[in-house]
Amino acid sequence: MDYQVQLNNGQAINLKNAEFDVATFTATLNEQKINFVNIGGAIINKHIIVSVIPVESTEMQA
């Protein structure tokens, strides 16, 4: 599934075919001792993440 991560600085990170455990990711975001998360190979300060939303794939299938 494809996702878009919106950041509070107006930037967005697009993840193509991302597979991650939503429960584990949510627990990581809620853990007070953790300040950074790995999103698509990018290390992001979790406090600047505004939203993680699924997006439709724009690939054309033949």
PQR file of N, CA, C, O and H, with PARSE charges and radii, in Angstrom:
ATOM      1  N   MET A   1       0.838  -1.172   0.000 -0.4000 1.5000
ATOM      2  CA  MET A   1       0.000   0.000   0.000 -0.0000 2.0000
ATOM      3  C   MET A   1       0.887   1.241   0.000  0.5500 1.7000
ATOM      4  O   MET A   1       1.995   1.216   0.537 -0.5500 1.4000
ATOM      5  N   ASP A   2       0.407   2.311  -0.595 -0.4000 1.5000
ATOM      6  CA  ASP A   2       1.130   3.575  -0.638 -0.0000 2.0000
ATOM      7  C   ASP A   2       0.597   4.497   0.457  0.5500 1.7000
ATOM      8  O   ASP A   2      -0.602   4.530   0.734 -0.5500 1.4000
ATOM      9  H   ASP A   2      -0.492   2.331  -1.031  0.4000 1.0000
ATOM     10  N   TYR A   3       1.516   5.246   1.075 -0.4000 1.5000
ATOM     11  CA  TYR A   3       1.150   6.176   2.139 -0.0000 2.0000
ATOM     12  C   TYR A   3       1.817   7.517   1.895  0.5500 1.7000
ATOM     13  O   TYR A   3       2.842   7.601   1.218 -0.5500 1.4000
ATOM     14  H   TYR A   3       2.490   5.220   0.850  0.4000 1.0000
ATOM     15  N   GLN A   4       1.228   8.559   2.451 -0.4000 1.5000
ATOM     16  CA  GLN A   4       1.858   9.870   2.459 -0.0000 2.0000
ATOM     17  C   GLN A   4       1.936  10.323   3.912  0.5500 1.7000
ATOM     18  O   GLN A   4       0.938  10.337   4.632 -0.5500 1.4000
ATOM     19  H   GLN A   4       0.396   8.490   3.001  0.4000 1.0000
ATOM     20  N   VAL A   5       3.149  10.696   4.323 -0.4000 1.5000
ATOM     21  CA  VAL A   5       3.386  11.191   5.674 -0.0000 2.0000
ATOM     22  C   VAL A   5       3.486  12.710   5.587  0.5500 1.7000
ATOM     23  O   VAL A   5       4.407  13.238   4.964 -0.5500 1.4000
ATOM     24  H   VAL A   5       3.960  10.685   3.738  0.4000 1.0000
ATOM     25  N   GLN A   6       2.551  13.406   6.205 -0.4000 1.5000
ATOM     26  CA  GLN A   6       2.540  14.864   6.219 -0.0000 2.0000
ATOM     27  C   GLN A   6       3.314  15.348   7.441  0.5500 1.7000
ATOM     28  O   GLN A   6       3.102  14.858   8.550 -0.5500 1.4000
ATOM     29  H   GLN A   6       1.803  12.977   6.711  0.4000 1.0000
ATOM     30  N   LEU A   7       4.220  16.322   7.233 -0.4000 1.5000
ATOM     31  CA  LEU A   7       5.003  16.882   8.314 -0.0000 2.0000
ATOM     32  C   LEU A   7       4.535  18.299   8.620  0.5500 1.7000
ATOM     33  O   LEU A   7       3.932  18.955   7.771 -0.5500 1.4000
ATOM     34  H   LEU A   7       4.392  16.720   6.332  0.4000 1.0000
ATOM     35  N   ASN A   8       4.814  18.770   9.835 -0.4000 1.5000
ATOM     36  CA  ASN A   8       4.319  20.090  10.228 -0.0000 2.0000
ATOM     37  C   ASN A   8       5.086  21.236   9.578  0.5500 1.7000
ATOM     38  O   ASN A   8       4.740  22.398   9.795 -0.5500 1.4000
ATOM     39  H   ASN A   8       5.304  18.237  10.525  0.4000 1.0000
ATOM     40  N   ASN A   9       6.109  20.946   8.792 -0.4000 1.5000
ATOM     41  CA  ASN A   9       6.843  21.993   8.078 -0.0000 2.0000
ATOM     42  C   ASN A   9       6.374  22.108   6.624  0.5500 1.7000
ATOM     43  O   ASN A   9       6.999  22.799   5.819 -0.5500 1.4000
ATOM     44  H   ASN A   9       6.390  20.003   8.616  0.4000 1.0000
ATOM     45  N   GLY A  10       5.271  21.426   6.291 -0.4000 1.5000
ATOM     46  CA  GLY A  10       4.696  21.504   4.957 -0.0000 2.0000
ATOM     47  C   GLY A  10       5.221  20.457   3.991  0.5500 1.7000
ATOM     48  O   GLY A  10       4.693  20.321   2.888 -0.5500 1.4000
ATOM     49  H   GLY A  10       4.764  20.864   6.944  0.4000 1.0000
ATOM     50  N   GLN A  11       6.242  19.718   4.377 -0.4000 1.5000
ATOM     51  CA  GLN A  11       6.783  18.672   3.509 -0.0000 2.0000
ATOM     52  C   GLN A  11       5.974  17.395   3.650  0.5500 1.7000
ATOM     53  O   GLN A  11       5.238  17.208   4.619 -0.5500 1.4000
ATOM     54  H   GLN A  11       6.672  19.828   5.273  0.4000 1.0000
ATOM     55  N   ALA A  12       6.125  16.521   2.664 -0.4000 1.5000
ATOM     56  CA  ALA A  12       5.456  15.222   2.685 -0.0000 2.0000
ATOM     57  C   ALA A  12       6.443  14.152   2.239  0.5500 1.7000
ATOM     58  O   ALA A  12       7.284  14.390   1.373 -0.5500 1.4000
ATOM     59  H   ALA A  12       6.722  16.672   1.877  0.4000 1.0000
ATOM     60  N   ILE A  13       6.333  12.980   2.838 -0.4000 1.5000
ATOM     61  CA  ILE A  13       7.140  11.822   2.449 -0.0000 2.0000
ATOM     62  C   ILE A  13       6.185  10.821   1.841  0.5500 1.7000
ATOM     63  O   ILE A  13       5.219  10.410   2.484 -0.5500 1.4000
ATOM     64  H   ILE A  13       5.649  12.786   3.542  0.4000 1.0000
ATOM     65  N   ASN A  14       6.445  10.421   0.598 -0.4000 1.5000
ATOM     66  CA  ASN A  14       5.603   9.436  -0.083 -0.0000 2.0000
ATOM     67  C   ASN A  14       6.243   8.067   0.024  0.5500 1.7000
ATOM     68  O   ASN A  14       7.409   7.892  -0.332 -0.5500 1.4000
ATOM     69  H   ASN A  14       7.230  10.754   0.075  0.4000 1.0000
ATOM     70  N   LEU A  15       5.494   7.102   0.511 -0.4000 1.5000
ATOM     71  CA  LEU A  15       5.964   5.729   0.658 -0.0000 2.0000
ATOM     72  C   LEU A  15       5.245   4.845  -0.343  0.5500 1.7000
ATOM     73  O   LEU A  15       4.017   4.757  -0.321 -0.5500 1.4000
ATOM     74  H   LEU A  15       4.548   7.244   0.801  0.4000 1.0000
ATOM     75  N   LYS A  16       5.987   4.195  -1.213 -0.4000 1.5000
ATOM     76  CA  LYS A  16       5.417   3.301  -2.219 -0.0000 2.0000
ATOM     77  C   LYS A  16       5.533   1.855  -1.747  0.5500 1.7000
ATOM     78  O   LYS A  16       6.593   1.423  -1.294 -0.5500 1.4000
ATOM     79  H   LYS A  16       6.984   4.267  -1.231  0.4000 1.0000
ATOM     80  N   ASN A  17       4.449   1.126  -1.856 -0.4000 1.5000
ATOM     81  CA  ASN A  17       4.408  -0.291  -1.481 -0.0000 2.0000
ATOM     82  C   ASN A  17       4.949  -0.530  -0.082  0.5500 1.7000
ATOM     83  O   ASN A  17       5.669  -1.502   0.146 -0.5500 1.4000
ATOM     84  H   ASN A  17       3.588   1.477  -2.224  0.4000 1.0000
ATOM     85  N   ALA A  18       4.609   0.347   0.859 -0.4000 1.5000
ATOM     86  CA  ALA A  18       5.096   0.236   2.233 -0.0000 2.0000
ATOM     87  C   ALA A  18       4.326  -0.856   2.971  0.5500 1.7000
ATOM     88  O   ALA A  18       3.103  -0.954   2.876 -0.5500 1.4000
ATOM     89  H   ALA A  18       4.024   1.137   0.673  0.4000 1.0000
ATOM     90  N   GLU A  19       5.056  -1.648   3.687 -0.4000 1.5000
ATOM     91  CA  GLU A  19       4.470  -2.692   4.523 -0.0000 2.0000
ATOM     92  C   GLU A  19       4.986  -2.483   5.938  0.5500 1.7000
ATOM     93  O   GLU A  19       6.177  -2.657   6.196 -0.5500 1.4000
ATOM     94  H   GLU A  19       6.050  -1.569   3.764  0.4000 1.0000
ATOM     95  N   PHE A  20       4.102  -2.113   6.855 -0.4000 1.5000
ATOM     96  CA  PHE A  20       4.516  -1.990   8.236 -0.0000 2.0000
ATOM     97  C   PHE A  20       3.364  -2.341   9.151  0.5500 1.7000
ATOM     98  O   PHE A  20       2.193  -2.259   8.777 -0.5500 1.4000
ATOM     99  H   PHE A  20       3.134  -1.972   6.645  0.4000 1.0000
ATOM    100  N   ASP A  21       3.729  -2.737  10.367 -0.4000 1.5000
ATOM    101  CA  ASP A  21       2.744  -3.128  11.364 -0.0000 2.0000
ATOM    102  C   ASP A  21       2.204  -1.857  12.024  0.5500 1.7000
ATOM    103  O   ASP A  21       2.930  -1.158  12.730 -0.5500 1.4000
ATOM    104  H   ASP A  21       4.679  -2.804  10.670  0.4000 1.0000
ATOM    105  N   VAL A  22       0.943  -1.572  11.791 -0.4000 1.5000
ATOM    106  CA  VAL A  22       0.330  -0.340  12.272 -0.0000 2.0000
ATOM    107  C   VAL A  22       0.354  -0.277  13.797  0.5500 1.7000
ATOM    108  O   VAL A  22       0.616   0.786  14.361 -0.5500 1.4000
ATOM    109  H   VAL A  22       0.353  -2.140  11.218  0.4000 1.0000
ATOM    110  N   ALA A  23       0.089  -1.384  14.467 -0.4000 1.5000
ATOM    111  CA  ALA A  23       0.065  -1.396  15.934 -0.0000 2.0000
ATOM    112  C   ALA A  23       1.450  -1.080  16.504  0.5500 1.7000
ATOM    113  O   ALA A  23       1.567  -0.316  17.463 -0.5500 1.4000
ATOM    114  H   ALA A  23      -0.123  -2.247  14.008  0.4000 1.0000
ATOM    115  N   THR A  24       2.484  -1.658  15.925 -0.4000 1.5000
ATOM    116  CA  THR A  24       3.853  -1.402  16.383 -0.0000 2.0000
ATOM    117  C   THR A  24       4.239   0.050  16.112  0.5500 1.7000
ATOM    118  O   THR A  24       4.844   0.700  16.965 -0.5500 1.4000
ATOM    119  H   THR A  24       2.389  -2.278  15.146  0.4000 1.0000
ATOM    120  N   PHE A  25       3.890   0.567  14.920 -0.4000 1.5000
ATOM    121  CA  PHE A  25       4.206   1.943  14.579 -0.0000 2.0000
ATOM    122  C   PHE A  25       3.506   2.916  15.525  0.5500 1.7000
ATOM    123  O   PHE A  25       4.107   3.892  15.974 -0.5500 1.4000
ATOM    124  H   PHE A  25       3.398   0.040  14.228  0.4000 1.0000
ATOM    125  N   THR A  26       2.237   2.650  15.826 -0.4000 1.5000
ATOM    126  CA  THR A  26       1.481   3.491  16.750 -0.0000 2.0000
ATOM    127  C   THR A  26       2.092   3.454  18.143  0.5500 1.7000
ATOM    128  O   THR A  26       2.211   4.490  18.798 -0.5500 1.4000
ATOM    129  H   THR A  26       1.749   1.857  15.461  0.4000 1.0000
ATOM    130  N   ALA A  27       2.481   2.267  18.600 -0.4000 1.5000
ATOM    131  CA  ALA A  27       3.108   2.141  19.918 -0.0000 2.0000
ATOM    132  C   ALA A  27       4.420   2.913  19.963  0.5500 1.7000
ATOM    133  O   ALA A  27       4.742   3.532  20.977 -0.5500 1.4000
ATOM    134  H   ALA A  27       2.384   1.426  18.068  0.4000 1.0000
ATOM    135  N   THR A  28       5.179   2.880  18.870 -0.4000 1.5000
ATOM    136  CA  THR A  28       6.432   3.629  18.798 -0.0000 2.0000
ATOM    137  C   THR A  28       6.173   5.124  18.879  0.5500 1.7000
ATOM    138  O   THR A  28       6.883   5.836  19.589 -0.5500 1.4000
ATOM    139  H   THR A  28       4.917   2.377  18.046  0.4000 1.0000
ATOM    140  N   LEU A  29       5.171   5.608  18.166 -0.4000 1.5000
ATOM    141  CA  LEU A  29       4.840   7.027  18.208 -0.0000 2.0000
ATOM    142  C   LEU A  29       4.376   7.460  19.597  0.5500 1.7000
ATOM    143  O   LEU A  29       4.617   8.598  20.000 -0.5500 1.4000
ATOM    144  H   LEU A  29       4.594   5.029  17.590  0.4000 1.0000
ATOM    145  N   ASN A  30       3.719   6.574  20.327 -0.4000 1.5000
ATOM    146  CA  ASN A  30       3.201   6.906  21.651 -0.0000 2.0000
ATOM    147  C   ASN A  30       4.210   6.702  22.770  0.5500 1.7000
ATOM    148  O   ASN A  30       3.955   7.116  23.901 -0.5500 1.4000
ATOM    149  H   ASN A  30       3.523   5.650  20.000  0.4000 1.0000
ATOM    150  N   GLU A  31       5.346   6.076  22.489 -0.4000 1.5000
ATOM    151  CA  GLU A  31       6.376   5.834  23.502 -0.0000 2.0000
ATOM    152  C   GLU A  31       7.131   7.133  23.791  0.5500 1.7000
ATOM    153  O   GLU A  31       7.756   7.698  22.894 -0.5500 1.4000
ATOM    154  H   GLU A  31       5.553   5.739  21.571  0.4000 1.0000
ATOM    155  N   GLN A  32       7.077   7.605  25.029 -0.4000 1.5000
ATOM    156  CA  GLN A  32       7.687   8.878  25.391 -0.0000 2.0000
ATOM    157  C   GLN A  32       9.208   8.877  25.289  0.5500 1.7000
ATOM    158  O   GLN A  32       9.804   9.930  25.061 -0.5500 1.4000
ATOM    159  H   GLN A  32       6.570   7.146  25.758  0.4000 1.0000
ATOM    160  N   LYS A  33       9.846   7.733  25.452 -0.4000 1.5000
ATOM    161  CA  LYS A  33      11.312   7.660  25.426 -0.0000 2.0000
ATOM    162  C   LYS A  33      11.882   7.702  24.011  0.5500 1.7000
ATOM    163  O   LYS A  33      13.086   7.893  23.840 -0.5500 1.4000
ATOM    164  H   LYS A  33       9.362   6.878  25.637  0.4000 1.0000
ATOM    165  N   ILE A  34      11.043   7.527  23.004 -0.4000 1.5000
ATOM    166  CA  ILE A  34      11.491   7.509  21.610 -0.0000 2.0000
ATOM    167  C   ILE A  34      11.201   8.860  20.972  0.5500 1.7000
ATOM    168  O   ILE A  34      10.074   9.351  21.025 -0.5500 1.4000
ATOM    169  H   ILE A  34      10.065   7.371  23.143  0.4000 1.0000
ATOM    170  N   ASN A  35      12.235   9.464  20.363 -0.4000 1.5000
ATOM    171  CA  ASN A  35      12.067  10.766  19.719 -0.0000 2.0000
ATOM    172  C   ASN A  35      12.055  10.689  18.200  0.5500 1.7000
ATOM    173  O   ASN A  35      11.499  11.570  17.545 -0.5500 1.4000
ATOM    174  H   ASN A  35      13.151   9.066  20.319  0.4000 1.0000
ATOM    175  N   PHE A  36      12.665   9.639  17.623 -0.4000 1.5000
ATOM    176  CA  PHE A  36      12.795   9.533  16.177 -0.0000 2.0000
ATOM    177  C   PHE A  36      12.237   8.205  15.696  0.5500 1.7000
ATOM    178  O   PHE A  36      12.312   7.198  16.400 -0.5500 1.4000
ATOM    179  H   PHE A  36      13.116   8.923  18.155  0.4000 1.0000
ATOM    180  N   VAL A  37      11.676   8.208  14.491 -0.4000 1.5000
ATOM    181  CA  VAL A  37      11.155   6.995  13.868 -0.0000 2.0000
ATOM    182  C   VAL A  37      11.748   6.864  12.465  0.5500 1.7000
ATOM    183  O   VAL A  37      12.119   7.859  11.841 -0.5500 1.4000
ATOM    184  H   VAL A  37      11.615   9.026  13.919  0.4000 1.0000
ATOM    185  N   ASN A  38      11.831   5.641  11.987 -0.4000 1.5000
ATOM    186  CA  ASN A  38      12.321   5.350  10.640 -0.0000 2.0000
ATOM    187  C   ASN A  38      11.109   5.211   9.733  0.5500 1.7000
ATOM    188  O   ASN A  38      10.288   4.311   9.910 -0.5500 1.4000
ATOM    189  H   ASN A  38      11.529   4.833  12.494  0.4000 1.0000
ATOM    190  N   ILE A  39      11.003   6.109   8.762 -0.4000 1.5000
ATOM    191  CA  ILE A  39       9.894   6.056   7.806 -0.0000 2.0000
ATOM    192  C   ILE A  39      10.491   5.976   6.416  0.5500 1.7000
ATOM    193  O   ILE A  39      11.055   6.950   5.917 -0.5500 1.4000
ATOM    194  H   ILE A  39      11.669   6.840   8.618  0.4000 1.0000
ATOM    195  N   GLY A  40      10.369   4.831   5.798 -0.4000 1.5000
ATOM    196  CA  GLY A  40      10.871   4.656   4.439 -0.0000 2.0000
ATOM    197  C   GLY A  40      12.360   4.900   4.301  0.5500 1.7000
ATOM    198  O   GLY A  40      12.816   5.374   3.261 -0.5500 1.4000
ATOM    199  H   GLY A  40       9.911   4.040   6.202  0.4000 1.0000
ATOM    200  N   GLY A  41      13.119   4.586   5.331 -0.4000 1.5000
ATOM    201  CA  GLY A  41      14.558   4.786   5.300 -0.0000 2.0000
ATOM    202  C   GLY A  41      14.996   6.163   5.765  0.5500 1.7000
ATOM    203  O   GLY A  41      16.194   6.425   5.865 -0.5500 1.4000
ATOM    204  H   GLY A  41      12.748   4.201   6.176  0.4000 1.0000
ATOM    205  N   ALA A  42      14.055   7.042   6.048 -0.4000 1.5000
ATOM    206  CA  ALA A  42      14.365   8.379   6.561 -0.0000 2.0000
ATOM    207  C   ALA A  42      14.106   8.400   8.062  0.5500 1.7000
ATOM    208  O   ALA A  42      13.071   7.920   8.525 -0.5500 1.4000
ATOM    209  H   ALA A  42      13.081   6.828   5.966  0.4000 1.0000
ATOM    210  N   ILE A  43      15.044   8.955   8.819 -0.4000 1.5000
ATOM    211  CA  ILE A  43      14.869   9.082  10.259 -0.0000 2.0000
ATOM    212  C   ILE A  43      14.217  10.439  10.526  0.5500 1.7000
ATOM    213  O   ILE A  43      14.776  11.486  10.198 -0.5500 1.4000
ATOM    214  H   ILE A  43      15.885   9.345   8.443  0.4000 1.0000
ATOM    215  N   ILE A  44      13.022  10.402  11.128 -0.4000 1.5000
ATOM    216  CA  ILE A  44      12.202  11.601  11.316 -0.0000 2.0000
ATOM    217  C   ILE A  44      11.910  11.805  12.805  0.5500 1.7000
ATOM    218  O   ILE A  44      11.618  10.851  13.527 -0.5500 1.4000
ATOM    219  H   ILE A  44      12.569   9.551  11.394  0.4000 1.0000
ATOM    220  N   ASN A  45      11.992  13.044  13.248 -0.4000 1.5000
ATOM    221  CA  ASN A  45      11.557  13.374  14.598 -0.0000 2.0000
ATOM    222  C   ASN A  45      10.045  13.143  14.648  0.5500 1.7000
ATOM    223  O   ASN A  45       9.296  13.742  13.877 -0.5500 1.4000
ATOM    224  H   ASN A  45      12.230  13.819  12.662  0.4000 1.0000
ATOM    225  N   LYS A  46       9.606  12.278  15.551 -0.4000 1.5000
ATOM    226  CA  LYS A  46       8.185  11.905  15.566 -0.0000 2.0000
ATOM    227  C   LYS A  46       7.263  13.073  15.902  0.5500 1.7000
ATOM    228  O   LYS A  46       6.068  13.015  15.613 -0.5500 1.4000
ATOM    229  H   LYS A  46      10.215  11.791  16.177  0.4000 1.0000
ATOM    230  N   HIS A  47       7.798  14.128  16.507 -0.4000 1.5000
ATOM    231  CA  HIS A  47       6.964  15.256  16.909 -0.0000 2.0000
ATOM    232  C   HIS A  47       6.588  16.173  15.740  0.5500 1.7000
ATOM    233  O   HIS A  47       5.752  17.064  15.898 -0.5500 1.4000
ATOM    234  H   HIS A  47       8.769  14.175  16.742  0.4000 1.0000
ATOM    235  N   ILE A  48       7.201  15.960  14.566 -0.4000 1.5000
ATOM    236  CA  ILE A  48       6.833  16.789  13.411 -0.0000 2.0000
ATOM    237  C   ILE A  48       5.868  16.074  12.475  0.5500 1.7000
ATOM    238  O   ILE A  48       5.465  16.639  11.459 -0.5500 1.4000
ATOM    239  H   ILE A  48       7.880  15.237  14.438  0.4000 1.0000
ATOM    240  N   ILE A  49       5.492  14.841  12.800 -0.4000 1.5000
ATOM    241  CA  ILE A  49       4.546  14.089  11.973 -0.0000 2.0000
ATOM    242  C   ILE A  49       3.129  14.579  12.280  0.5500 1.7000
ATOM    243  O   ILE A  49       2.679  14.549  13.426 -0.5500 1.4000
ATOM    244  H   ILE A  49       5.820  14.382  13.626  0.4000 1.0000
ATOM    245  N   VAL A  50       2.444  15.025  11.240 -0.4000 1.5000
ATOM    246  CA  VAL A  50       1.065  15.494  11.386 -0.0000 2.0000
ATOM    247  C   VAL A  50       0.096  14.343  11.111  0.5500 1.7000
ATOM    248  O   VAL A  50      -0.861  14.138  11.859 -0.5500 1.4000
ATOM    249  H   VAL A  50       2.810  15.050  10.309  0.4000 1.0000
ATOM    250  N   SER A  51       0.349  13.591  10.031 -0.4000 1.5000
ATOM    251  CA  SER A  51      -0.552  12.494   9.687 -0.0000 2.0000
ATOM    252  C   SER A  51       0.148  11.487   8.784  0.5500 1.7000
ATOM    253  O   SER A  51       1.117  11.806   8.095 -0.5500 1.4000
ATOM    254  H   SER A  51       1.125  13.758   9.423  0.4000 1.0000
ATOM    255  N   VAL A  52      -0.370  10.267   8.810 -0.4000 1.5000
ATOM    256  CA  VAL A  52       0.041   9.202   7.896 -0.0000 2.0000
ATOM    257  C   VAL A  52      -1.244   8.719   7.243  0.5500 1.7000
ATOM    258  O   VAL A  52      -2.106   8.132   7.897 -0.5500 1.4000
ATOM    259  H   VAL A  52      -1.157  10.009   9.370  0.4000 1.0000
ATOM    260  N   ILE A  53      -1.362   8.978   5.929 -0.4000 1.5000
ATOM    261  CA  ILE A  53      -2.614   8.643   5.252 -0.0000 2.0000
ATOM    262  C   ILE A  53      -2.354   7.714   4.066  0.5500 1.7000
ATOM    263  O   ILE A  53      -1.349   7.865   3.372 -0.5500 1.4000
ATOM    264  H   ILE A  53      -0.662   9.455   5.397  0.4000 1.0000
ATOM    265  N   PRO A  54      -3.242   6.767   3.833 -0.5600 1.5000
ATOM    266  CA  PRO A  54      -3.105   5.919   2.650  0.2800 2.0000
ATOM    267  C   PRO A  54      -3.488   6.717   1.404  0.5500 1.7000
ATOM    268  O   PRO A  54      -4.399   7.543   1.438 -0.5500 1.4000
ATOM    269  N   VAL A  55      -2.785   6.460   0.313 -0.4000 1.5000
ATOM    270  CA  VAL A  55      -3.090   7.106  -0.969 -0.0000 2.0000
ATOM    271  C   VAL A  55      -3.234   6.044  -2.023  0.5500 1.7000
ATOM    272  O   VAL A  55      -2.658   4.961  -1.915 -0.5500 1.4000
ATOM    273  H   VAL A  55      -2.045   5.788   0.285  0.4000 1.0000
ATOM    274  N   GLU A  56      -4.006   6.356  -3.046 -0.4000 1.5000
ATOM    275  CA  GLU A  56      -4.204   5.400  -4.133 -0.0000 2.0000
ATOM    276  C   GLU A  56      -2.966   5.369  -5.025  0.5500 1.7000
ATOM    277  O   GLU A  56      -2.347   6.400  -5.291 -0.5500 1.4000
ATOM    278  H   GLU A  56      -4.474   7.236  -3.133  0.4000 1.0000
ATOM    279  N   SER A  57      -2.631   4.204  -5.466 -0.4000 1.5000
ATOM    280  CA  SER A  57      -1.505   4.036  -6.361 -0.0000 2.0000
ATOM    281  C   SER A  57      -1.852   4.639  -7.726  0.5500 1.7000
ATOM    282  O   SER A  57      -2.975   4.492  -8.208 -0.5500 1.4000
ATOM    283  H   SER A  57      -3.133   3.367  -5.250  0.4000 1.0000
ATOM    284  N   THR A  58      -0.884   5.314  -8.342 -0.4000 1.5000
ATOM    285  CA  THR A  58      -1.127   5.936  -9.634 -0.0000 2.0000
ATOM    286  C   THR A  58      -0.542   5.108 -10.778  0.5500 1.7000
ATOM    287  O   THR A  58      -0.527   5.556 -11.924 -0.5500 1.4000
ATOM    288  H   THR A  58       0.028   5.433  -7.951  0.4000 1.0000
ATOM    289  N   GLU A  59      -0.063   3.906 -10.468 -0.4000 1.5000
ATOM    290  CA  GLU A  59       0.502   3.056 -11.514 -0.0000 2.0000
ATOM    291  C   GLU A  59      -0.608   2.536 -12.415  0.5500 1.7000
ATOM    292  O   GLU A  59      -1.703   2.206 -11.959 -0.5500 1.4000
ATOM    293  H   GLU A  59      -0.075   3.542  -9.537  0.4000 1.0000
ATOM    294  N   MET A  60      -0.301   2.474 -13.688 -0.4000 1.5000
ATOM    295  CA  MET A  60      -1.259   1.923 -14.653 -0.0000 2.0000
ATOM    296  C   MET A  60      -0.963   0.440 -14.813  0.5500 1.7000
ATOM    297  O   MET A  60       0.192   0.040 -14.957 -0.5500 1.4000
ATOM    298  H   MET A  60       0.588   2.743 -14.059  0.4000 1.0000
ATOM    299  N   GLN A  61      -1.997  -0.360 -14.786 -0.4000 1.5000
ATOM    300  CA  GLN A  61      -1.837  -1.785 -14.954 -0.0000 2.0000
ATOM    301  C   GLN A  61      -2.199  -2.166 -16.377  0.5500 1.7000
ATOM    302  O   GLN A  61      -3.196  -1.701 -16.929 -0.5500 1.4000
ATOM    303  H   GLN A  61      -2.936  -0.035 -14.669  0.4000 1.0000
ATOM    304  N   ALA A  62      -1.370  -3.022 -16.962 -0.4000 1.5000
ATOM    305  CA  ALA A  62      -1.620  -3.454 -18.346 -0.0000 2.0000
ATOM    306  C   ALA A  62      -2.376  -4.750 -18.367  0.5500 1.7000
ATOM    307  O   ALA A  62      -2.677  -5.271 -19.441 -0.5500 1.4000
ATOM    308  H   ALA A  62      -0.560  -3.400 -16.513  0.4000 1.0000
TER
END
